[in-house]
C-alpha cells in the first residue's frame, strides 16, 4: 500500500506518475499458473563463473613445491575440484611462461606425464657446490648398460639381456628394481614363463623424459660412437617409426 502525499488536499502528481509506472510494469510481467506476475531476468545479467587464475597459479606453485612426483592434470583436477581441465591447462601454461620470462632459478617442466618444478641447468654448478657432501646413488656401468638394453628392447627377459651383454645380470636387475628404474611388466608366454622387464616412471624422471618417444634413436648414438660396445638394434625402423611399431610406453 502506498501512502499518498497530499498537496492542498489533492494527490501529488509525482505519486500519480509513480503509480502509473508500477501498473505498466506489472502488466508487462509474465503471469505464472497462479496468476502471479514473475520478474524475468535479462540473459545479460547472468554472468559465467570466473575463476581467480592468480589464486590457481599460486596453488599450482605450492603443490609443485611439495610434491615428490610429477603432478598430472588428473591429480590437479582432483585437488582443485570444480575447476575445468581447460582452465587448469591454460593456467599451467601461463605459469610456465611466467617462469620463463622472469628468468628465475626454477622452471616448470613436463616429465613422465606430469609437471615438476626443477632448477635451471645454468645453476647446476652452484647447486653442486652446495651439495658436495650429499651425493645421489649413482648407477654403475653395468647397470647403465642393462638400463639401456631394457629401455630400447622392452619388454625383455633376463636371458635376452644376458645374451646381449654376455654376462650374468641378476644382481644388476635387483639393483635397478630396488631403485625403481625398472619394473616387472609380465611374463613371456613360453615354457618356464620368464619375467619380462620394462622401464618405470623413475627412469623417466631420472633422465628428464616425458615418455619413451623422447629416447634418442640408436642411430644417433652410433654416430657418436657411444654404442659400439652394445650391439643393440632398434625394435623398429629408425627411419620410419609408425606409432604401432614403436616401443610401447610401459612406464605408466
FENPEFEN-V749315 format. One record per helix or strand. SS is the DSSP state (alpha for helix, beta for strand). FROM is the first residue (numbers start at 1). LEN is the number of residues. If there is no record, write none. Layout:
# FENPEFEN-V749315
<<SS/FROM/LEN> <SS/FROM/LEN>>
This chain:
# FENPEFEN-V749315
<<beta/6/2> <beta/10/2> <alpha/13/16> <beta/30/2> <beta/37/2> <alpha/43/3> <alpha/53/14> <beta/71/1> <alpha/73/7> <alpha/85/18> <beta/106/6> <beta/114/6> <alpha/121/10> <alpha/141/13> <beta/156/2> <alpha/158/8> <alpha/170/9> <beta/182/6> <beta/195/5> <alpha/201/7> <alpha/212/3> <alpha/218/7> <alpha/243/3>>
